[in-house]
Amino acid sequence: MKSKVRNSFGPFVKGKRLSKELGLREAAREMGVAAAYLSRVESGSEPPSGRLIARMSQLYGAPIEDLAHLAATPRASAAAHGHVIQASPELRALYRLAAQMDSEAIENIIREVLQKKGISEEEIEQQLTSLKDELPRVNNGTTDGLFAAEAKPRFLSRAGITDIAYEILNKHGQGPERYKPPTRIERIVEAEPEIDYRIEALKCDKRGNPLVLGLTGWAENGRRQIVINGTLADSRRACDGSRFNFTLAHELFHAIEHLPRVPKEAPLQMARESFFVDSDHGQHNSQAERAVDRWAKATQPRHLTTHEQWREWQANSFASAILMPEWSVSKLFRKRTGSKTITAKSPTDIRITALDVAGERLFRSKMYGESLAELFAVSRQAMAIRLLQLGLIQEVHA
C-alpha cells in the first residue's frame, strides 16, 4: 500500500495537467516554478514542496487535502536521481565536440566539470578512458559521431519525411481543416504512448546559454525518452521559446525514427548541441546575428556525407514540416503578400528576402500583430528556410 501511495502523486498530477491541456512548460510557467523541477516531481524523482502542492490545487482544481495525502510519503533520496542519470550523456555530448575543438581542450573542460562535482581524480581518468573507448571518432578521426555504426538512417526523401509529420498532426487532430498555428508540439510529444518526456538541467556555458539543447535515448526502463534543457523551457526570451519548439520536434523524430534502429543496450544517447544563442531581435553584432548573416550570404549548398549528418537533416526536415505545415504557411503567405510567390535575383538576395518576409509584420499597409516566424513560434531563420523549401520565394533566372 505504501508503495502505491509513494508512486501515485506524479502520475496523478500529470494526468490533471494533461486534462487541462497544459504542456509541461506551460504548467510550470503558470505555477511560477522551474520546468525541470515540475518534471522531476511528475516523474517521482523529487518530492513536491508545500508551495507547489498549493499551486497545483489552484491550477488543476484538485482538493489540496488529496494532493497532500498523495505526497505524504515521497520516495526517499530521489532528489538527486535526475541529476545523476544526466551526468554521462552530458559528458558524452561534450566529448563529441572534439570535431570542432582540440580533444585535449575538451578533456580539460570535462575534468573541470567533474572536479566541481567532487569526483576523485582517479574516477575522472576512468570516465575519460571510457568516453574515448565509446566514441571512436576521437580516436580515429572519423566524422560519424554518436551511433555511427548502429544508427544508419534509412533513405527518406523530404516528401516522405513530410508525410510522417503530417500523419502525426492528423493523428492529434491538427490536420488542414483544424490546424491553427503554432503547433502544440509539447502536447503532441506527451501524447505519444511509447515516449517519456522530461525537462532537466543540461550543460550550459558560463553565461547560462545551453550547450546541450536536448537528448534522445533509451531510458533505464527500456522506454524511449526525450530530455530537453531546462534553460530553454524556463527562459522568457522569444528566441529560446522557438529553439525549445524546434529542439523538441527534432528530438521527436530521433525518438520515432532513429532510436528504434539503435540497440536498447547501447550506452550512448543522441545529443543536440548549440554553438550560439539564436536571437531574432538581438544586437546586430551578436554571434547569433552573425550566424544568420553567414547563412543569408552562403551560396553553396551543404553536403551531407556521414550518417550523423543525414540523421540531423532528417530530424530538421521533420521539425520544419510539423511546426510549419505547408498548407498553413502558404495560405498565410498569400494572404499577407497578396502573391503566390516572391522573386529575387540571386542566391544571396533570395535568402535576405526570405528573412525579411519571415520577420516582417507590415504587408501592403496592414500591420499584423505577429510576424510569420512569431505566429508559428519558430526562429526567423527557420521560417525563412521553410519559405524557400516551399518555393514561396524563388530566384529569377535571366
C-alpha positions as CSV (number, residue, x, y, z in Angstrom):
1,M,0.0,0.0,0.0
2,K,2.8,2.4,0.9
3,S,4.5,1.7,-2.5
4,K,1.2,2.6,-4.3
5,V,0.9,5.9,-2.3
6,R,4.6,6.8,-3.0
7,N,4.3,6.3,-6.7
8,S,0.8,7.8,-7.3
9,F,1.4,11.5,-6.8
10,G,3.5,12.1,-10.0
11,P,1.1,10.3,-12.4
12,F,-1.9,11.8,-10.7
13,V,-0.8,15.4,-11.1
14,K,0.5,14.7,-14.6
15,G,-3.0,13.4,-15.5
16,K,-4.6,16.5,-14.0
17,R,-2.2,18.7,-16.1
18,L,-3.0,16.9,-19.3
19,S,-6.7,17.0,-18.7
20,K,-6.3,20.8,-18.6
21,E,-4.5,20.6,-21.9
22,L,-1.4,22.2,-20.4
23,G,2.1,21.3,-21.6
24,L,4.8,20.7,-19.0
25,R,6.5,24.1,-19.8
26,E,3.1,25.9,-19.8
27,A,2.1,24.5,-16.4
28,A,5.4,25.3,-14.9
29,R,5.1,28.9,-16.0
30,E,1.5,29.2,-14.7
31,M,2.7,28.0,-11.3
32,G,5.9,30.0,-11.3
33,V,8.3,27.1,-10.9
34,A,11.2,25.7,-13.0
35,A,10.0,23.3,-15.6
36,A,12.8,20.9,-14.7
37,Y,11.5,20.8,-11.1
38,L,8.0,20.1,-12.2
39,S,9.3,17.4,-14.5
40,R,11.1,15.7,-11.6
41,V,8.1,15.9,-9.4
42,E,5.9,14.3,-12.0
43,S,8.4,11.5,-12.7
44,G,8.6,10.8,-8.9
45,S,12.3,11.6,-8.6
46,E,11.7,14.6,-6.3
47,P,9.0,15.3,-3.7
48,P,6.7,18.4,-4.2
49,S,7.0,21.3,-1.9
50,G,4.0,22.6,0.0
51,R,4.0,25.7,-2.1
52,L,3.9,23.6,-5.3
53,I,1.1,21.5,-3.9
54,A,-0.9,24.7,-3.2
55,R,-0.4,26.0,-6.7
56,M,-1.3,22.7,-8.3
57,S,-4.5,22.7,-6.3
58,Q,-5.4,26.1,-7.7
59,L,-4.4,25.4,-11.3
60,Y,-5.8,21.9,-11.6
61,G,-8.8,22.3,-9.4
62,A,-7.8,19.4,-7.2
63,P,-8.6,19.4,-3.4
64,I,-5.4,20.3,-1.6
65,E,-6.1,17.6,1.0
66,D,-6.0,14.9,-1.7
67,L,-2.7,16.2,-3.1
68,A,-1.1,16.5,0.3
69,H,-2.2,12.9,1.1
70,L,-0.7,11.5,-2.1
71,A,2.5,13.4,-1.5
72,A,2.8,12.4,2.2
73,T,5.4,9.6,1.6
74,P,7.8,10.7,-1.2
75,R,10.4,8.3,-2.5
76,A,13.5,8.6,-0.3
77,S,16.6,10.2,-1.6
78,A,15.1,10.6,-5.1
79,A,16.0,14.3,-5.4
80,A,19.4,13.6,-6.9
81,H,18.2,10.9,-9.3
82,G,17.6,13.2,-12.3
83,H,21.0,14.9,-11.9
84,V,22.9,11.6,-11.6
85,I,21.5,9.9,-14.7
86,Q,22.1,13.0,-16.8
87,A,25.9,13.2,-16.0
88,S,27.0,10.6,-18.5
89,P,25.0,11.9,-21.5
90,E,26.2,15.4,-20.9
91,L,29.8,14.4,-20.7
92,R,29.5,12.3,-23.9
93,A,27.9,15.3,-25.7
94,L,30.8,17.5,-24.6
95,Y,33.4,15.0,-25.7
96,R,31.6,14.7,-29.0
97,L,32.6,18.4,-29.7
98,A,36.2,17.2,-30.4
99,A,35.3,17.6,-34.1
100,Q,35.2,21.3,-33.6
101,M,37.7,21.6,-30.8
102,D,41.0,20.1,-29.8
103,S,40.5,16.8,-27.9
104,E,42.8,18.0,-25.1
105,A,40.7,21.1,-24.6
106,I,37.6,19.0,-24.4
107,E,39.2,16.7,-21.8
108,N,40.1,19.8,-19.7
109,I,36.5,21.0,-19.8
110,I,35.3,17.6,-18.7
111,R,37.8,17.4,-15.9
112,E,36.7,20.8,-14.7
113,V,33.0,19.7,-14.7
114,L,33.8,16.5,-12.8
115,Q,36.0,18.2,-10.3
116,K,33.2,20.6,-9.4
117,K,31.1,17.6,-8.7
118,G,33.7,16.4,-6.2
119,I,34.7,13.3,-8.2
120,S,38.2,11.9,-7.4
121,E,41.0,12.3,-10.0
122,E,41.2,8.5,-10.3
123,E,37.5,8.2,-11.2
124,I,37.8,11.2,-13.6
125,E,40.5,9.4,-15.5
126,Q,38.4,6.3,-15.6
127,Q,35.5,8.2,-17.1
128,L,37.7,9.9,-19.7
129,T,39.1,6.5,-20.7
130,S,35.6,5.1,-21.1
131,L,34.5,8.0,-23.2
132,K,37.4,7.6,-25.6
133,D,36.6,3.9,-26.0
134,E,32.9,4.6,-26.7
135,L,33.5,7.5,-29.1
136,P,35.8,6.1,-31.8
137,R,35.7,9.4,-33.7
138,V,38.0,10.9,-31.1
139,N,40.5,8.1,-31.6
140,N,40.5,7.6,-35.4
141,G,39.4,10.9,-36.8
142,T,36.2,9.8,-38.4
143,T,33.2,12.1,-38.5
144,D,30.2,9.9,-37.9
145,G,29.8,10.8,-34.2
146,L,27.4,9.1,-31.9
147,F,25.8,5.9,-33.1
148,A,27.9,5.9,-36.3
149,A,27.6,2.2,-36.8
150,E,24.3,1.4,-35.0
151,A,22.0,4.0,-36.5
152,K,22.5,4.2,-40.2
153,P,19.4,6.1,-41.3
154,R,17.1,4.6,-43.9
155,F,16.6,6.6,-47.1
156,L,13.8,9.2,-46.7
157,S,13.1,12.0,-49.1
158,R,11.9,15.3,-47.9
159,A,8.4,14.4,-49.1
160,G,8.5,11.1,-47.2
161,I,9.6,12.9,-44.0
162,T,6.8,15.5,-44.5
163,D,4.2,12.7,-44.9
164,I,5.4,11.3,-41.5
165,A,5.0,14.8,-39.9
166,Y,1.5,15.3,-41.4
167,E,0.4,11.9,-40.3
168,I,1.3,12.8,-36.7
169,L,-0.5,16.1,-37.0
170,N,-3.6,14.4,-38.3
171,K,-3.5,11.8,-35.6
172,H,-3.6,14.6,-33.0
173,G,-6.4,16.5,-34.6
174,Q,-4.3,19.1,-36.3
175,G,-4.9,18.4,-39.9
176,P,-5.5,21.1,-42.6
177,E,-9.2,21.7,-41.6
178,R,-8.5,22.3,-37.9
179,Y,-4.9,23.4,-37.7
180,K,-4.1,26.8,-36.2
181,P,-0.5,27.9,-35.5
182,P,1.5,27.4,-33.6
183,T,1.9,23.6,-33.5
184,R,1.4,22.5,-29.9
185,I,4.5,20.3,-30.1
186,E,4.8,19.7,-26.4
187,R,1.3,18.2,-26.2
188,I,2.0,16.0,-29.2
189,V,5.1,14.6,-27.6
190,E,3.4,13.9,-24.3
191,A,0.5,12.1,-26.1
192,E,2.9,9.7,-27.7
193,P,2.4,6.5,-25.7
194,E,5.9,5.0,-26.2
195,I,7.9,8.1,-25.3
196,D,8.8,9.5,-21.9
197,Y,9.4,13.3,-21.9
198,R,11.3,15.2,-19.3
199,I,12.9,18.6,-18.8
200,E,16.2,18.6,-16.9
201,A,19.2,20.8,-16.2
202,L,21.6,20.0,-19.0
203,K,25.0,21.6,-19.8
204,C,25.2,25.3,-20.2
205,D,28.2,27.7,-20.6
206,K,29.3,30.2,-18.0
207,R,26.7,32.8,-19.2
208,G,23.9,30.3,-18.9
209,N,23.5,29.6,-22.6
210,P,22.7,26.0,-23.3
211,L,25.4,23.9,-24.9
212,V,23.2,20.7,-25.0
213,L,19.7,21.5,-26.1
214,G,18.2,18.1,-25.9
215,L,18.9,14.3,-25.6
216,T,17.2,11.3,-27.1
217,G,17.9,7.7,-25.9
218,W,16.7,4.6,-24.2
219,A,15.7,5.0,-20.6
220,E,16.7,2.6,-17.9
221,N,13.2,1.1,-18.0
222,G,13.6,0.3,-21.7
223,R,11.3,3.1,-23.0
224,R,12.3,5.9,-25.4
225,Q,13.0,9.1,-23.7
226,I,13.4,12.8,-24.7
227,V,15.1,15.2,-22.4
228,I,15.1,19.0,-23.1
229,N,17.4,21.5,-21.4
230,G,15.5,23.3,-18.6
231,T,17.2,26.6,-19.6
232,L,15.2,26.7,-22.8
233,A,12.0,25.8,-21.0
234,D,12.3,28.4,-18.3
235,S,13.6,31.3,-20.5
236,R,11.2,34.1,-21.2
237,R,13.0,35.2,-24.4
238,A,11.1,34.5,-27.6
239,C,14.2,33.2,-29.3
240,D,14.6,30.5,-26.6
241,G,10.9,29.6,-27.0
242,S,11.4,29.0,-30.7
243,R,14.5,26.9,-30.0
244,F,12.6,24.9,-27.5
245,N,9.9,24.1,-30.0
246,F,12.3,23.2,-32.8
247,T,14.5,21.1,-30.5
248,L,11.5,19.2,-29.2
249,A,10.2,18.5,-32.7
250,H,13.8,17.5,-33.8
251,E,14.2,15.1,-30.9
252,L,10.7,13.6,-31.5
253,F,11.9,12.4,-35.0
254,H,15.0,10.9,-33.4
255,A,12.8,9.0,-31.0
256,I,10.3,7.7,-33.5
257,E,12.6,7.1,-36.5
258,H,16.2,6.7,-35.4
259,L,16.2,5.4,-31.9
260,P,14.4,2.1,-32.8
261,R,17.4,1.4,-35.0
262,V,19.7,1.5,-32.0
263,P,20.1,-1.5,-29.6
264,K,18.5,-0.8,-26.3
265,E,21.7,-1.8,-24.5
266,A,23.6,1.0,-26.3
267,P,25.2,3.2,-23.7
268,L,25.1,6.4,-25.6
269,Q,22.4,9.0,-26.3
270,M,22.0,11.2,-29.3
271,A,22.5,14.8,-28.3
272,R,21.6,18.1,-29.9
273,E,24.2,20.8,-29.3
274,S,24.2,24.5,-29.6
275,F,27.1,26.7,-30.5
276,F,25.4,30.1,-30.4
277,V,22.3,31.8,-29.0
278,D,19.7,32.1,-31.7
279,S,18.2,35.6,-31.4
280,D,15.7,37.2,-33.7
281,H,15.8,40.7,-32.4
282,G,19.1,41.0,-30.6
283,Q,22.1,43.2,-31.3
284,H,23.3,43.1,-34.9
285,N,26.8,42.3,-33.8
286,S,25.8,39.3,-31.7
287,Q,27.1,35.9,-32.5
288,A,23.6,34.8,-33.4
289,E,23.1,37.6,-35.9
290,R,26.5,36.9,-37.5
291,A,25.4,33.3,-37.9
292,V,22.2,34.4,-39.6
293,D,24.2,36.7,-41.9
294,R,26.5,33.9,-42.9
295,W,23.6,31.8,-43.8
296,A,22.0,34.6,-45.8
297,K,25.2,35.1,-47.8
298,A,26.0,31.5,-48.4
299,T,25.9,30.4,-52.0
300,Q,27.0,26.8,-51.8
301,P,24.6,24.0,-50.5
302,R,25.6,21.9,-47.6
303,H,26.9,18.5,-48.5
304,L,25.7,15.5,-46.3
305,T,28.2,12.7,-46.1
306,T,28.0,11.0,-42.7
307,H,25.2,9.0,-41.0
308,E,25.0,11.7,-38.4
309,Q,24.6,14.5,-40.9
310,W,21.8,12.6,-42.6
311,R,20.1,11.9,-39.3
312,E,20.3,15.6,-38.4
313,W,19.0,16.6,-41.8
314,Q,16.1,14.3,-41.5
315,A,15.2,15.5,-38.0
316,N,15.4,19.1,-39.0
317,S,13.2,18.5,-42.1
318,F,10.7,16.8,-39.9
319,A,10.7,19.6,-37.3
320,S,10.2,22.1,-40.1
321,A,7.3,20.2,-41.6
322,I,5.5,19.6,-38.3
323,L,6.0,23.1,-36.9
324,M,5.3,24.9,-40.2
325,P,2.8,22.8,-42.2
326,E,2.8,23.7,-45.9
327,W,-1.0,24.3,-46.1
328,S,-0.9,26.9,-43.3
329,V,2.3,28.7,-44.2
330,S,1.3,29.0,-47.9
331,K,-2.2,30.3,-47.1
332,L,-0.9,33.0,-44.7
333,F,2.0,33.9,-47.1
334,R,-0.5,34.6,-49.9
335,K,-2.8,36.5,-47.5
336,R,-0.1,38.8,-46.4
337,T,1.9,39.3,-49.6
338,G,-1.0,39.2,-52.0
339,S,1.0,36.9,-54.2
340,K,1.6,33.2,-54.7
341,T,5.4,33.7,-54.9
342,I,8.0,36.4,-54.5
343,T,11.1,36.5,-56.7
344,A,14.7,37.6,-56.1
345,K,17.7,38.0,-58.4
346,S,20.4,36.0,-56.8
347,P,21.1,33.3,-54.1
348,T,22.0,36.0,-51.7
349,D,19.0,38.2,-52.5
350,I,16.6,35.2,-52.2
351,R,17.8,34.4,-48.7
352,I,17.7,38.0,-47.5
353,T,14.2,38.4,-48.9
354,A,13.1,35.2,-47.1
355,L,14.5,36.5,-43.8
356,D,12.7,39.9,-44.4
357,V,9.3,38.2,-45.1
358,A,9.7,35.8,-42.2
359,G,10.3,38.6,-39.7
360,E,8.1,41.4,-41.2
361,R,4.8,42.5,-39.7
362,L,3.8,45.2,-42.2
363,F,2.4,43.9,-45.5
364,R,0.5,46.1,-48.1
365,S,0.0,48.9,-45.5
366,K,-1.5,46.5,-43.0
367,M,0.2,45.8,-39.7
368,Y,-0.1,42.3,-38.2
369,G,0.4,41.6,-34.6
370,E,2.9,38.9,-35.2
371,S,5.4,38.1,-38.0
372,L,5.1,34.7,-39.7
373,A,8.0,33.4,-37.5
374,E,6.4,34.7,-34.3
375,L,3.0,33.3,-35.4
376,F,4.4,29.8,-35.8
377,A,6.7,30.1,-32.8
378,V,9.9,29.4,-34.7
379,S,13.0,31.5,-35.4
380,R,13.2,33.9,-38.3
381,Q,15.8,31.8,-40.0
382,A,13.7,28.6,-39.6
383,M,10.8,30.3,-41.2
384,A,13.0,31.8,-44.0
385,I,14.3,28.3,-44.8
386,R,10.7,27.0,-44.9
387,L,9.6,29.7,-47.3
388,L,12.4,28.7,-49.6
389,Q,11.7,25.0,-49.3
390,L,8.1,25.6,-50.3
391,G,9.1,27.6,-53.3
392,L,7.2,30.7,-52.0
393,I,10.3,32.8,-52.6
394,Q,12.1,31.9,-55.8
395,E,15.2,33.1,-57.7
396,V,14.6,34.7,-61.1
397,H,16.8,33.2,-63.8
398,A,17.7,35.5,-66.7
